[in-house]
Amino acid sequence: MTDQNLAIIVLAAGQGTRMKSAVPKLLHPLAGAPIVAHVLATARALDAEHIVAVVRHERDLVAAVIEAELPGTVIVDQDEIPGTGRAVEQAIAAIPADFGGEVLVLNGDVPLLNADTLAAFLEQHRADAAAASVLSAVYDDPSGYGRIVRDTAGRFDRIVEQKDASDDERAIAEINAGIYAFGAAALRDQLANLTTDNAQGEKYLTDVIGLLRAAGSEVEAVPVSEPWLVAGINDRAQLSETAARLNALIVRGWQLSGVTIEDPATTWIDLAVRIERDVTIRPGTQLKGATAIATGAIIGPDTTLRDCEIGENADVKRTDATLAVVGPGASVGPFSFLRPGTVLGADGKIGAFVETKNADIGAGSKVPHLSYIGDTTIGEHSNVGAGSITANYDGVSKHRTEIGSHVRTGSHGVFVAPVRIADGVYTGAGTVVRKDVPMGALAVNVAPQRNIEGWVQKHRAGTAAAEAADGAVVASGPAAD
């Protein structure tokens, strides 16, 4: 049910210069989704009446992702006046003037902060009837963060930035996490009093806390249970650390749901992946995008699946696959490359060093070795010989090969599309099929073999091959006259 007394502001205007990237910081991927998408998912889970996102750097790119991830979000553009206080000031103007509930301010670069933690934070804020509440954390090394200063009774007193802190204050381990809950009326009143009269020329949201305290309003600091929940991402090192933390949580969640993951340290799973019970994930596996794996399947080792569907009891090892479907009981790998549009039927096989693309391979059919199968339909229970190629491209357009059911093709065959091989056909080894083959036929086009005796000695005289051939002639040839 929508919380009509809750508005959420997501701060997404920062440039993120420490990422040193052409990609906006908030759009860097994390477990298969942009950083900001994780924050938006949390906002969605809280079901607020109003959600506002403030953007500026690479405005169109960031706004497009926000609108795609959380439709209905109000997008506000931060103007030339810098600072988080100014961002919130503009965001609050986009919320109806008669809104009198709580305003939760989130940072778009804090992706691990979950809805349960924020719901408990809001509950505490409301129970305290505070004008503002600050989410805090206790860090072993609080360097660089604003410190939460408490009075002798342990109640919130103020926030002091490190550059302004005394030695005693710098020794404080509790830091300001930059996440706030405000009463809407109190926030509006104090935002109007913010100035840019400071060294950076910015409007700071933390100044609102000081203004509220000076006015005698109640402000509380609420610590999180784990400090990593409020860890922000400012550079690629922090992105990597956050990704590892989130992946460990994802992997453990699947383990507790009945999935065997043999080596969590080398297994990476995106948030959108779905895995049924009794799946086994072997070391070195990456499951990306919307991949779905059915019960009993074995994935890996050394396998990457992107947006794939894997059927019950399938076995996929040392394989790279994208937008592919592997049927129940089917086998893929090792060293297989499944490109988009590959569909392998039940109990089928794509074997070692096989590449497929836009290939529909029927139930029980096999492409076991060293082959390229592109733009191809194969029926049921057929076997494609080793080293086969469906030649699908004529230099201008792609064409399709159709291979029927119960077909047996010889090794090193080439099928020049468009071509159709009907049911029950055999083809000889080394055959180049350029025209349709009717049902039950044997297709061959290799000329009869000729052995030209003495050719090596005549044309390659003096070589090791010629000397070896001479030895063979002496040993097995006719006696001299």
C-alpha positions in Angstrom: 0.0 0.0 0.0 1.3 3.4 -0.9 2.7 5.4 2.0 0.9 8.7 1.5 3.0 10.4 4.2 6.3 9.6 2.5 8.2 11.4 -0.2 11.6 10.3 -1.4 14.3 12.5 -3.0 17.1 10.7 -4.9 20.2 12.8 -5.4 21.7 11.9 -8.8 23.2 15.2 -10.0 26.9 14.6 -9.2 29.6 14.4 -11.8 31.6 11.6 -10.2 35.0 12.8 -11.4 36.9 10.3 -9.3 35.5 7.5 -11.5 37.6 9.0 -14.4 35.1 7.7 -16.9 33.1 8.9 -19.9 30.2 6.9 -18.4 28.3 8.8 -15.7 29.1 7.3 -12.3 25.6 6.3 -11.5 25.3 4.4 -14.7 28.2 2.1 -14.1 26.9 -1.5 -13.9 26.6 -3.3 -10.6 25.2 -6.9 -10.5 23.7 -6.4 -13.9 22.0 -3.0 -13.2 23.2 0.6 -13.1 24.3 1.8 -9.7 21.3 4.2 -9.4 18.9 1.4 -10.3 19.6 -0.3 -7.0 18.7 2.9 -5.1 15.5 3.3 -7.3 14.6 -0.4 -6.5 14.8 0.4 -2.8 12.7 3.5 -3.3 10.1 1.5 -5.2 10.0 -1.1 -2.3 9.2 1.7 0.2 6.1 2.6 -2.0 6.3 6.4 -1.4 3.6 8.7 -2.5 6.2 11.0 -4.3 9.6 10.1 -5.7 11.8 12.9 -7.1 15.2 12.5 -8.7 17.6 15.5 -9.1 19.9 15.3 -12.1 22.5 17.5 -13.7 25.7 15.8 -15.1 24.9 13.9 -18.3 21.3 14.8 -17.6 19.6 13.1 -20.5 21.5 9.8 -20.0 20.8 9.6 -16.3 17.2 10.7 -16.6 16.5 8.1 -19.3 17.8 5.3 -17.0 15.8 6.7 -14.0 12.6 6.8 -16.1 13.1 3.3 -17.4 13.9 1.8 -14.0 11.2 3.6 -12.0 8.5 5.1 -14.3 6.6 8.0 -12.8 9.7 9.4 -11.0 9.6 13.2 -11.2 12.9 14.5 -12.8 14.2 17.8 -11.5 17.2 19.6 -13.0 19.6 21.1 -10.6 20.5 24.7 -11.6 23.9 26.5 -11.4 23.8 26.8 -7.7 25.9 23.8 -6.4 25.4 21.7 -3.3 23.1 19.0 -1.9 21.1 21.6 -0.1 20.2 23.3 -3.4 19.3 19.9 -4.9 16.9 19.2 -2.1 15.5 22.7 -2.3 14.6 22.2 -5.9 13.3 18.7 -5.3 11.0 19.8 -2.5 9.5 22.4 -4.8 8.4 19.6 -7.1 6.4 18.0 -4.2 2.9 19.3 -3.7 2.9 22.3 -1.3 0.3 20.7 0.9 2.4 17.5 1.5 3.0 17.3 5.3 4.6 13.9 5.7 8.2 12.8 5.9 10.9 13.4 3.2 13.6 10.7 2.9 16.7 11.9 1.1 18.8 9.2 -0.6 22.1 9.3 -2.4 22.1 7.7 -5.9 25.6 6.2 -5.3 24.7 4.2 -2.1 23.4 1.0 -3.7 23.5 -1.5 -0.8 21.1 0.4 1.5 18.1 -1.8 1.5 14.4 -1.1 2.1 14.2 -3.0 5.4 16.9 -0.8 6.9 15.3 2.4 5.6 11.8 1.3 6.8 13.3 0.8 10.3 15.0 4.2 10.1 11.7 5.9 9.1 9.9 4.0 11.9 12.4 5.3 14.5 12.2 8.8 13.0 8.4 8.8 13.4 8.5 7.3 16.8 10.9 10.1 18.0 8.7 12.8 16.4 11.9 14.3 15.2 12.2 17.3 12.9 15.1 15.4 11.3 16.9 12.1 11.6 20.4 11.3 10.4 21.4 7.8 9.4 24.9 7.0 10.8 27.4 4.2 10.9 30.4 3.3 13.0 33.6 2.9 11.0 36.9 1.4 12.1 38.5 4.2 10.0 36.2 7.3 9.9 38.7 9.5 8.1 37.2 11.9 5.6 33.6 11.6 7.0 31.6 14.1 9.1 31.4 12.9 12.7 28.2 12.5 14.8 28.8 14.4 18.0 26.6 13.3 20.9 26.0 14.9 24.3 26.8 13.4 27.6 23.4 11.6 27.6 24.2 10.0 24.3 21.7 12.1 22.3 22.6 13.8 19.0 24.2 17.1 19.3 25.7 18.1 15.9 27.6 17.0 12.8 31.2 18.2 12.6 33.1 17.9 9.3 36.6 16.4 9.6 38.3 19.6 8.5 36.6 21.5 11.3 36.9 18.8 14.0 39.1 18.9 17.1 41.4 16.0 17.9 38.8 14.6 20.3 36.1 14.9 17.6 38.3 13.2 15.0 38.6 10.2 17.3 34.8 9.7 17.1 34.0 6.6 15.0 30.3 7.3 14.3 30.0 9.1 11.0 27.2 10.9 9.0 26.1 8.5 6.3 24.4 11.3 4.3 21.0 9.8 4.4 18.3 11.9 6.1 14.6 11.9 7.1 12.9 15.2 7.6 9.5 16.5 8.5 8.4 18.2 5.3 7.4 21.5 7.0 10.6 21.8 9.0 12.7 21.0 5.9 10.9 23.7 3.8 11.4 26.3 6.6 15.1 25.7 6.9 15.9 25.3 3.3 14.9 28.9 2.8 17.6 29.9 5.2 20.5 28.2 3.4 23.2 30.3 2.0 26.4 29.8 -0.2 28.5 31.7 2.4 31.2 29.1 2.7 34.6 28.3 1.1 33.0 26.1 -1.6 30.1 28.4 -2.4 27.6 25.6 -2.0 24.3 25.1 -0.3 24.9 22.2 2.1 22.1 19.9 3.3 24.0 19.3 6.5 23.5 23.0 7.3 19.8 22.3 7.6 20.6 20.0 10.6 22.5 22.8 12.3 19.7 25.3 11.6 17.1 22.9 13.1 19.2 22.3 16.2 19.7 26.1 16.6 16.0 26.5 16.4 15.5 24.0 19.2 14.1 21.3 17.0 14.5 17.6 17.8 17.2 15.8 15.6 18.2 12.2 16.1 21.0 10.0 14.7 20.2 6.4 14.0 23.1 4.0 13.4 22.9 1.2 10.9 23.6 -2.4 11.9 26.4 -2.9 9.4 28.6 0.0 8.1 28.8 -1.4 4.5 25.0 -0.7 4.1 25.8 3.0 3.7 29.0 2.7 1.7 29.0 5.0 -1.2 30.8 4.6 -4.5 33.2 7.3 -5.6 35.8 5.5 -7.6 36.4 2.2 -9.4 38.1 0.7 -6.4 35.0 1.3 -4.3 32.8 0.0 -7.1 34.8 -3.3 -7.1 34.5 -3.6 -3.3 30.8 -2.9 -3.4 30.3 -5.4 -6.3 32.1 -8.1 -4.3 30.0 -7.4 -1.2 26.8 -7.5 -3.2 27.8 -10.7 -5.1 28.6 -12.4 -1.8 25.1 -11.6 -0.6 23.5 -12.8 -3.8 25.5 -16.1 -3.8 24.7 -16.8 -0.2 21.0 -16.2 -0.9 21.0 -18.8 -3.7 22.9 -21.3 -1.5 20.3 -20.9 1.2 17.6 -21.5 -1.4 18.9 -24.9 -2.4 21.6 -24.2 -5.0 25.0 -25.8 -4.8 27.7 -23.2 -5.5 31.1 -24.9 -5.3 33.3 -21.9 -5.2 31.5 -18.6 -4.2 34.7 -16.6 -4.7 34.8 -17.3 -8.4 31.0 -17.3 -9.1 29.3 -14.1 -10.1 25.5 -13.8 -10.3 23.5 -10.8 -11.4 20.4 -9.8 -9.5 17.9 -10.6 -12.3 19.1 -14.3 -12.6 16.7 -17.0 -11.5 17.9 -20.4 -10.3 15.8 -23.4 -9.3 16.7 -25.8 -6.5 19.3 -28.5 -7.0 21.2 -26.7 -9.6 25.0 -27.0 -9.3 27.2 -24.1 -10.2 30.9 -25.0 -10.6 33.9 -22.6 -10.3 34.6 -19.8 -12.6 30.9 -19.2 -13.6 29.2 -15.9 -14.5 25.5 -15.8 -14.7 24.4 -12.5 -16.3 21.3 -10.6 -17.1 18.0 -12.5 -17.1 19.4 -16.0 -17.2 17.1 -18.7 -15.8 18.3 -22.1 -14.9 16.0 -25.1 -14.2 16.3 -27.7 -11.5 19.1 -30.3 -11.8 21.2 -28.4 -14.3 25.0 -28.3 -13.9 26.7 -25.1 -15.0 30.4 -24.7 -15.4 33.2 -24.7 -14.7 34.4 -21.6 -16.6 31.1 -20.7 -18.1 29.4 -17.3 -18.9 25.7 -17.2 -19.6 24.0 -14.0 -20.6 20.2 -13.9 -20.8 20.0 -17.6 -21.4 17.4 -20.3 -20.5 18.8 -23.6 -19.3 16.5 -26.6 -19.0 16.2 -29.3 -16.3 19.2 -31.5 -15.9 21.1 -29.8 -18.7 24.9 -29.8 -18.6 26.7 -26.6 -19.7 30.5 -26.5 -19.3 33.3 -24.1 -20.4 30.8 -22.3 -22.6 30.1 -18.7 -23.5 26.4 -18.2 -24.4 24.2 -15.2 -25.0 20.4 -15.2 -25.6 20.4 -18.9 -26.0 18.0 -21.7 -25.0 19.3 -25.1 -23.9 16.6 -27.8 -23.5 16.2 -30.4 -20.8 18.9 -33.0 -20.6 20.9 -31.3 -23.3 24.7 -31.0 -23.2 26.9 -28.0 -24.2 30.7 -27.8 -24.2 33.4 -27.8 -23.6 34.6 -24.7 -25.4 31.3 -23.9 -27.1 30.2 -20.5 -28.3 26.4 -20.0 -28.4 25.5 -16.7 -30.0 22.0 -15.1 -29.9 19.2 -17.1 -31.4 20.6 -20.5 -30.5 18.0 -23.1 -29.4 19.1 -26.6 -28.5 16.3 -29.1 -28.0 15.9 -31.7 -25.3 18.7 -34.2 -25.0 20.6 -32.4 -27.8 24.3 -31.7 -27.9 26.6 -28.8 -28.9 30.1 -30.1 -28.4 33.7 -29.0 -28.3 34.7 -26.0 -30.3 31.3 -25.5 -31.9 29.9 -22.0 -32.7 26.2 -21.5 -33.3 24.1 -18.5 -34.2 20.4 -18.2 -35.1 20.4 -22.0 -35.0 17.3 -24.1 -34.0 18.6 -27.6 -33.2 15.9 -30.2 -32.6 15.5 -32.7 -29.8 18.2 -35.4 -29.7 20.2 -33.8 -32.5 24.0 -33.3 -32.1 26.7 -31.0 -33.4 29.6 -32.7 -31.5 32.8 -31.2 -32.8 34.6 -28.3 -34.5 31.7 -26.8 -36.4 30.0 -23.5 -37.3 26.2 -23.7 -37.5 24.6 -20.4 -38.4 21.1 -19.4 -39.6 20.2 -23.1 -39.6 17.3 -25.3 -38.6 18.1 -28.9 -37.7 15.3 -31.5 -37.1 15.3 -34.2 -34.5 17.9 -36.9 -33.9 20.3 -35.8 -36.6 24.0 -35.8 -36.3 26.3 -33.2 -37.9 29.8 -34.6 -38.7 32.9 -33.0 -37.3 34.3 -29.9 -39.0 31.0 -29.0 -40.7 30.0 -25.5 -41.8 26.8 -23.9 -42.8 27.9 -21.2 -45.2 25.2 -18.7 -44.5 26.6 -15.5 -46.0 27.1 -14.7 -49.7 28.9 -11.4 -49.2 25.6 -9.4 -49.3 22.9 -11.3 -47.5 22.4 -14.1 -45.0 20.6 -17.3 -46.0 19.3 -20.3 -44.1 20.2 -23.9 -44.2 17.5 -26.5 -43.3 18.6 -30.0 -42.2 15.8 -32.5 -41.5 15.4 -35.2 -38.9 17.5 -38.4 -38.7 20.1 -36.9 -41.0 23.7 -38.1 -40.9 26.2 -35.7 -42.4 29.8 -36.7 -43.0 32.8 -35.0 -41.6 34.1 -31.7 -43.1 30.9 -31.0 -44.9 29.9 -27.5 -46.2 26.3 -26.6 -46.7 26.0 -23.5 -49.0 22.8 -21.7 -48.1 20.1 -21.5 -49.1 19.8 -25.2 -49.1 17.5 -27.9 -47.7 18.6 -31.4 -46.7 15.4 -33.5 -46.2 14.7 -36.2 -43.6 16.8 -39.4 -43.5 19.6 -38.0 -45.7 23.3 -39.1 -45.5 26.1 -37.0 -46.9 29.7 -38.2 -47.6 32.8 -36.9 -45.9 34.1 -33.6 -47.5 30.8 -33.0 -49.4 30.0 -29.5 -50.4 26.2 -29.4 -50.7 25.0 -26.6 -53.0 21.5 -27.9 -53.9 18.6 -29.5 -52.1 18.9 -33.2 -51.2 15.7 -35.3 -51.3 14.6 -37.7 -48.5 16.7 -40.8 -48.1 19.4 -39.8 -50.6 23.2 -39.9 -50.2 24.8 -36.7 -51.2 28.4 -36.9 -52.4 30.4 -34.8 -54.8 34.0 -35.9 -54.3 35.9 -37.0 -57.4 37.4 -40.5 -57.4 40.8 -40.6 -55.6 43.9 -40.8 -57.8 47.3 -41.9 -56.5 50.1 -40.6 -58.7 53.1 -42.8 -57.8 56.6 -41.4 -57.7 55.3 -37.8 -57.7 57.3 -36.8 -54.6 60.6 -38.1 -55.9 60.1 -36.4 -59.2 58.8 -33.0 -58.0 60.3 -32.7 -54.5 63.7 -34.3 -55.1 66.2 -33.8 -52.3 63.6 -33.2 -49.6 63.2 -35.3 -46.5 59.9 -36.5 -47.9 61.6 -37.7 -51.0 64.3 -39.5 -49.0 61.6 -41.2 -46.9 59.8 -42.1 -50.1 62.9 -43.6 -51.6 63.4 -45.7 -48.5 59.9 -46.9 -48.9 60.4 -47.8 -52.5 63.6 -49.7 -51.8 61.9 -51.6 -48.9 58.7 -52.4 -50.7 59.1 -51.7 -54.4 59.9 -54.2 -57.2 63.5 -55.6 -57.4 65.9 -54.0 -59.9 66.6 -55.8 -63.1 
